[in-house]
Amino acid sequence: MANVTRTYSDIDMSFTLNTVTGDIYKKVDVNAVKQAMKNLLLTPYYSKPFTPNYGSPIAGLLFEPMDMGTASAISMLVEEALSNFEPRVRVDQVSVYPNYNEDEYKIQIDFYVKGVRQPQVFNTSLRRLR
């Protein structure tokens, strides 16, 4: 287990109930940070009241031509959103690859969580809704 000097926690966004306690499960430590990263990247600008610049405009790029230029732009926007709004994360590298067969972008973020010594990896994919 990682040497964690700080505990991060959040509710599980799947809203699954714990059958023993009847409460919603919670995410802790690195999993809480990964969930927050995903929420940040999928939140469009102007969605959060009184914080219009919170989130990222990545969803708008999904309707651009699928190529390495768009992948590069997505990569820069991911880094910008995380550096601006996720202080618990230090990003090492963001890799974005178009998956032409599935009509989606694969994203891999290599990062460190403050208070955790081991490097972390967050993988997700972005696909436009038709």
Secondary structure as UniProt FT lines:
FT   STRAND          9..11
FT   TURN            13..14
FT   TURN            19..21
FT   STRAND          26..28
FT   HELIX           29..42
FT   TURN            45..46
FT   TURN            49..50
FT   TURN            52..53
FT   HELIX           58..61
FT   TURN            62..63
FT   HELIX           68..85
FT   TURN            87..88
FT   STRAND          89..99
FT   TURN            100..103
FT   STRAND          104..113
FT   TURN            114..115
FT   STRAND          120..126
//
